[in-house]
Amino acid sequence: MASGVLLRRVLPFILAVMATWGWQIVYAHDLPPIDLSSTLTSSRAELIHQAVLTIDSHIDWPIRQSVNPEFDPGVGHETGASGSGQWDLVRMASGGLDGVFISIFTPQRQLTEEGYAEANTLANQMIDWTKQLPVDYPDQVAIALTPEDAYRLEQQGKRAIFLGMENGYPLGADIQAVQTFYDRGVRYITLTHSKNNQLGDSSTDDQQLWQGLSPFGETVVHEMNRLGMMVDISHVHDDTFWHVIRLTQAPVIASHSSARTLRDVPRNMDDNMLRAIQENGGVVQLCLLGDYIKEIDQDPRRETALAALSDQQAAWLRGDLSEAEVAELLNQYRAINTQYPEIKPTLADAIDHLDHMVAVMGIDHVGIGSDFDGGGGLSDLKDVSQMPNITQELLARGYTPDDIRKIWGGNLMRVFNQVIDIAEQIQTEAES
Ligand SMILES: [Zn+2]
């Protein structure tokens, strides 16, 4: 819920609305239809933004922490300043963002015991960092494991931290590892990242390895269904997607994906996939990464400078760089970004994708997954402190308060609850 500057600005409006309709409007999860037409659009947006549960399903903070160990997530950082990243607890509060899924991301390397073990160690380290947040900042934040946790924490004025794992690589070849990570708090697994792994094919590898899921990947989907973990199909190859849709007993999510009709890249979802998600009862969380939203001509000098780093980048992904070399590579990226800043699409460009997805799938199957700290960010949506801009844009386009509640987390929490219910059914049937 509200805090700081935002609360001070919207408090008069909250009080005015409460005088008419009472507290339940501010706290209700199901917003009754509110006629706010007498209030300015910007103030109405702030009021709605504070009233609904707002969840971002993809924040890549741990990878930032791994390259910048001095970063303190409990301190507010300046938007856009060097080293600020795009997420911290203070900006999360000022942006009225109630909950996030922190991405436990590991880069894809060799499919060997050694590679699996290294990824497993890194994933556990990232989970440790994330679980340290409520230890260090107990008044601000808590770990959430269920939708109920998120709604309860919102009432308490605390930020909810969910764990999502991006890339099933750390599972190795061990099906027990799914339960181990579940027990540590992980509530979704993005089956692959940018390369094929032992679970299945990725949308962005050079060639396919499995023609969909691997046999082990099939077992993992069953195990996730049994445990009540959300199966995340962002990043997977189209064949893997359809394989999952045929196999899963529960609705699936795309934690950060956009619409291929508007931007034709393999990371986005075509209309048939969107319709399949609608039928499956799942949700697609709009990804706010520029290149997935709109193709924009960049300064050719930027392109040349970035191309010069591609060998080093490939070496980093293979795990062939020392820590010092990684730091040097990141410095070079930062220098390029300062000298030739990337021209990014606007939030309106991104909401065009959302409009399209709603037109194809309906309002009950969309949400927001920014990919902040993992490449996300738009010219007028630079970090989590600017999340109210999304609500303002949605309101300006005619979405109702109830639509906005669904988009901002209602749909994702509904899917999450269904996944939990189905897991309980599977476990009950197994016992009888
Ligand atoms: Zn990603």
Residues whose N, C-alpha, C, O or C-beta is under 5 A from the ligand:
A	BS01	ZN	none
